[in-house]
Amino acid sequence: MVAWVFFRQRWLHAYLVMMATMVVDLDHLLASPIYDPARCSIGFHPLHGWLPLAIYGLLACYLKTRYVGLGLLIHMVLDSLDCQMNLGVWSV
């Protein structure tokens, strides 16, 4: 929806790049157990921390990396929303 609304001229390209940023979840493979429904990924997994979050924000500020940065920021907001809904913890 973000790609369609804000990048209408190149919405498909923006959408595909933003969807490709979901590979950030590969850092879940470093955790044991890999999936724990009682764990908030924000602040726990290496690519879901506060420093990477700041870097994702910077990426969103530059034209050449805007889609990647926005995709990663949207991912972190959705993960934070998941933490809020499932655990009652607001992380971002």
C-alpha positions in Angstrom: 0.0 0.0 0.0 2.9 2.4 0.8 4.4 1.7 -2.6 1.2 2.3 -4.4 0.3 5.5 -2.5 3.7 7.2 -2.4 5.6 5.8 -5.4 2.8 5.4 -7.9 5.2 5.9 -10.9 7.4 3.0 -9.8 5.1 1.2 -7.4 6.0 -2.3 -8.5 9.7 -1.7 -8.2 9.2 0.0 -4.8 7.0 -2.9 -3.6 9.5 -5.6 -4.7 12.4 -3.9 -3.0 10.4 -3.3 0.2 9.3 -6.9 0.3 12.9 -8.1 -0.3 13.8 -6.4 3.0 12.0 -9.2 4.8 15.3 -11.1 4.6 16.2 -9.1 7.8 14.3 -11.9 9.6 17.2 -14.2 8.9 18.7 -13.0 12.1 16.0 -15.1 13.9 18.0 -18.2 12.9 20.7 -17.1 15.4 18.2 -17.4 18.3 17.4 -20.5 20.3 14.6 -21.4 19.9 14.3 -19.8 16.5 10.6 -18.9 17.2 9.3 -18.0 20.6 5.8 -16.5 20.8 6.7 -14.9 24.2 9.7 -13.0 22.8 9.7 -9.6 21.3 12.1 -9.4 18.4 12.7 -5.7 18.8 15.9 -5.4 20.8 16.5 -9.1 20.9 17.7 -10.1 17.4 20.8 -8.3 16.1 19.1 -6.7 13.1 16.1 -5.7 15.2 18.1 -3.5 17.6 18.2 0.2 18.2 21.4 0.9 16.3 20.2 -0.9 13.2 16.8 0.9 13.5 18.7 4.3 13.4 20.6 3.1 10.3 17.3 2.1 8.6 16.0 5.6 9.3 19.1 7.1 7.6 18.7 4.8 4.6 15.1 6.1 4.2 16.5 9.6 4.0 18.5 9.1 0.9 17.0 8.7 -2.6 19.1 5.7 -3.7 18.3 3.7 -0.5 14.8 5.0 0.3 12.9 1.9 -0.6 15.2 -0.3 1.4 15.0 2.0 4.4 11.3 2.4 4.3 10.8 -1.4 3.9 13.0 -2.0 7.0 11.3 0.7 9.0 7.8 -0.7 8.1 9.1 -4.1 9.1 10.3 -2.8 12.5 7.0 -1.0 13.2 5.0 -4.1 12.4 7.3 -6.2 14.6 6.7 -3.6 17.4 3.0 -3.8 16.8 3.2 -7.5 17.1 5.0 -7.1 20.5 2.3 -4.7 21.7 -0.6 -7.0 20.6 0.8 -10.3 21.8 2.8 -9.2 24.9 1.5 -5.8 25.8 5.0 -4.3 25.3 5.5 -1.3 23.1 9.0 -1.4 21.7 9.4 1.4 19.2 
